Amino acid sequence: MVYCVGMTGGIGCGKTTVARFFAELGAGVVDTDDISRELTAADGAAMPAIRATFGADFVDASGALVRSKMRQLIFTDPAEKAQLEAILHPLIRTQVEAALAQVRASYALLVVPLLLETRQYLPLVQRVLVVDCPEADQIARTMARSQLSKAEVQSIMCNQLTRSERVRQADDLLVNDGALETLHSAVQKLHLDYLVRASAGHH
């Protein structure tokens, strides 16, 4: 099995940017959000079960998930959220394991937004990398990116570990509170460290 670093961080902390930097340096990036989007795209593997469970109202003309409608439903109803997760999580897990098996890079970066909350992917990773930023930045960035209200962003954050708890569980920490160049050089340092660890087989 390839040496694997699990990356997580609060919403709006810049995980996508960091993952792109690692990919540019040659890491094999596997992102559970990307897999989830593929599963719920037109003719995605999760769509028949979603249609059967939630009804045709949640499927658009192309056969893809109507995200905004599903988001509203699961925001207010934990039972519906659990049903969606019961469909998606096993499919995502299977795809993650297949993707990791195909990584030809020196190491893999597995991006899981709720890595420390669900803990189901921790057995696959040798180290935990947390991307951190101030909560005000998280809210501002997420609102700008996703057209969610401040209250909606805060409720998403409430479902995630507190910032201090996430940082406490990190093996490595990237603080994304300033210039991209600073973040990029921090990623380069970690990349070199992971190459050394991977080649030595260290945990």
Phi and psi in degrees as a GROMACS rama.xvg file:
@    title "Ramachandran Plot"
@    xaxis  label "Phi"
@    yaxis  label "Psi"
@TYPE xy
-65.8642  147.081  VAL-2
-61.151  131.183  TYR-3
-131.022  127.673  CYS-4
-104.574  125.025  VAL-5
-89.8369  125.844  GLY-6
-112.558  135.338  MET-7
-144.414  -178.872  THR-8
163.606  159.317  GLY-9
-64.3541  162.342  GLY-10
-58.5546  138.294  ILE-11
79.2913  7.60744  GLY-12
-85.0332  -9.08298  CYS-13
100.977  25.0125  GLY-14
-58.6082  -39.5799  LYS-15
-63.3145  -43.7789  THR-16
-62.3796  -46.3364  THR-17
-62.518  -43.3717  VAL-18
-61.3214  -37.6187  ALA-19
-65.106  -42.142  ARG-20
-59.5577  -45.6368  PHE-21
-63.0119  -41.6921  PHE-22
-61.9954  -40.9356  ALA-23
-63.9574  -29.2045  GLU-24
-83.1347  -8.44462  LEU-25
111.241  5.18078  GLY-26
-72.6037  152.119  ALA-27
-89.1922  103.724  GLY-28
-92.2085  128.124  VAL-29
-122.012  120.964  VAL-30
-118.897  118.988  ASP-31
-65.5903  -30.3831  THR-32
-64.6766  -41.745  ASP-33
-62.2157  -42.6077  ASP-34
-63.8974  -42.4249  ILE-35
-60.8976  -40.3712  SER-36
-65.1094  -39.8448  ARG-37
-64.404  -39.3023  GLU-38
-66.3184  -27.881  LEU-39
-108.574  10.5926  THR-40
-78.8  179.995  ALA-41
-54.3371  127.127  ALA-42
60.6349  21.6932  ASP-43
-65.7105  156.221  GLY-44
-62.1692  -24.0143  ALA-45
-86.955  -12.9078  ALA-46
-65.9381  -39.1063  MET-47
-58.857  -43.0348  PRO-48
-69.0055  -35.5463  ALA-49
-66.2316  -43.3302  ILE-50
-61.84  -43.891  ARG-51
-66.2681  -34.7423  ALA-52
-84.5852  -44.221  THR-53
-104.898  -16.5825  PHE-54
99.8273  164.292  GLY-55
-66.3251  -20.1409  ALA-56
-60.4658  -23.4236  ASP-57
-94.5729  6.34943  PHE-58
-119.495  127.996  VAL-59
-84.7882  -179.615  ASP-60
-60.494  -28.4981  ALA-61
-84.3142  -7.69199  SER-62
94.6979  11.5255  GLY-63
-98.5329  162.829  ALA-64
-67.9234  137.423  LEU-65
-83.6988  94.3712  VAL-66
-61.0855  -44.2671  ARG-67
-61.5892  -40.8955  SER-68
-67.1319  -43.5711  LYS-69
-65.4234  -38.9965  MET-70
-61.2885  -43.7254  ARG-71
-62.6628  -41.1367  GLN-72
-63.7497  -50.1422  LEU-73
-78.134  -19.0819  ILE-74
-62.3465  -36.391  PHE-75
-102.78  -10.2235  THR-76
-135.431  100.83  ASP-77
-59.334  -32.8246  PRO-78
-67.049  -40.3052  ALA-79
-66.9401  -38.5147  GLU-80
-61.797  -42.6853  LYS-81
-63.3247  -36.7248  ALA-82
-64.8668  -43.5527  GLN-83
-62.9079  -43.0815  LEU-84
-64.489  -34.5773  GLU-85
-64.7607  -30.0638  ALA-86
-77.5194  -48.7764  ILE-87
-78.0934  -43.0299  LEU-88
-59.5228  -44.6865  HIS-89
-64.2913  -36.3392  PRO-90
-66.6752  -42.5724  LEU-91
-62.9753  -45.0192  ILE-92
-58.8453  -45.1236  ARG-93
-60.4487  -43.3853  THR-94
-67.1274  -39.3658  GLN-95
-60.3967  -47.1437  VAL-96
-64.559  -38.3157  GLU-97
-66.3712  -41.9019  ALA-98
-65.9977  -42.0976  ALA-99
-63.3249  -36.3696  LEU-100
-65.7914  -23.1515  ALA-101
-95.9128  -3.94341  GLN-102
-66.0329  126.119  VAL-103
-105.873  -1.19939  ARG-104
-72.8912  172.926  ALA-105
-66.7779  -30.2305  SER-106
-152.773  163.26  TYR-107
-109.971  147.132  ALA-108
-113.086  112.795  LEU-109
-100.093  113.061  LEU-110
-94.9085  115.252  VAL-111
-133.36  107.74  VAL-112
-55.0717  -36.7947  PRO-113
-109.635  37.3061  LEU-114
-51.6116  -46.9402  LEU-115
-86.4173  -18.244  LEU-116
-80.4675  -48.6095  GLU-117
-86.618  -29.6495  THR-118
65.2015  2.35183  ARG-119
-72.8599  -20.119  GLN-120
-97.9365  -5.86884  TYR-121
-58.861  -34.301  LEU-122
-63.503  -18.4121  PRO-123
-87.6855  -13.0826  LEU-124
-112.7  148.438  VAL-125
-93.9299  -26.6684  GLN-126
-140.439  155.081  ARG-127
-114.035  121.199  VAL-128
-107.614  124.479  LEU-129
-109.988  128.849  VAL-130
-95.0765  123.669  VAL-131
-123.69  148.09  ASP-132
-155.625  163.555  CYS-133
-59.9991  146.225  PRO-134
-61.2035  -34.376  GLU-135
-61.6716  -38.08  ALA-136
-66.4087  -40.9524  ASP-137
-56.756  -47.8741  GLN-138
-65.8019  -46.8569  ILE-139
-63.3297  -45.1647  ALA-140
-65.1439  -42.0518  ARG-141
-69.5116  -40.1549  THR-142
-61.7748  -41.4404  MET-143
-66.2947  -34.1555  ALA-144
-85.7727  -33.3654  ARG-145
-121.703  4.40836  SER-146
57.4538  24.7643  GLN-147
-87.2296  152.743  LEU-148
-77.0513  165.105  SER-149
-58.7121  -40.6489  LYS-150
-63.5541  -39.709  ALA-151
-65.8243  -42.7457  GLU-152
-61.9962  -43.7817  VAL-153
-64.5346  -33.5173  GLN-154
-71.6689  -32.5628  SER-155
-63.8718  -44.0977  ILE-156
-62.5302  -31.4136  MET-157
-67.0162  -24.3598  CYS-158
-84.0937  -5.71234  ASN-159
-103.586  161.133  GLN-160
-58.6771  155.226  LEU-161
-65.8613  155.069  THR-162
-56.5679  -43.9773  ARG-163
-67.1262  -35.4846  SER-164
-69.798  -38.9193  GLU-165
-64.7424  -44.2041  ARG-166
-63.2393  -37.4121  VAL-167
-63.5274  -31.8733  ARG-168
-89.8305  0.54852  GLN-169
-80.4382  140.575  ALA-170
-83.3492  -35.5729  ASP-171
-133.263  146.202  ASP-172
-129.165  131.169  LEU-173
-115.392  119.704  LEU-174
-97.656  118.847  VAL-175
-107.276  75.5126  ASN-176
-127.102  15.8839  ASP-177
-151.517  -133.975  GLY-178
-74.7748  146.751  ALA-179
-62.2395  -32.5402  LEU-180
-61.7764  -40.6603  GLU-181
-62.5635  -44.5142  THR-182
-62.7687  -42.7667  LEU-183
-62.4357  -43.6717  HIS-184
-69.683  -31.645  SER-185
-66.4728  -38.7743  ALA-186
-64.255  -41.3726  VAL-187
-60.563  -42.0665  GLN-188
-59.6553  -47.2867  LYS-189
-63.8929  -39.4094  LEU-190
-57.3287  -45.4137  HIS-191
-63.7064  -40.4131  LEU-192
-62.3603  -44.1408  ASP-193
-67.2335  -35.8821  TYR-194
-60.5352  -43.6729  LEU-195
-64.1288  -46.938  VAL-196
-62.047  -42.2492  ARG-197
-64.012  -42.6804  ALA-198
-70.7942  -28.0228  SER-199
-88.5403  -9.15711  ALA-200
71.0018  23.1371  GLY-201
-74.1413  154.054  HIS-202
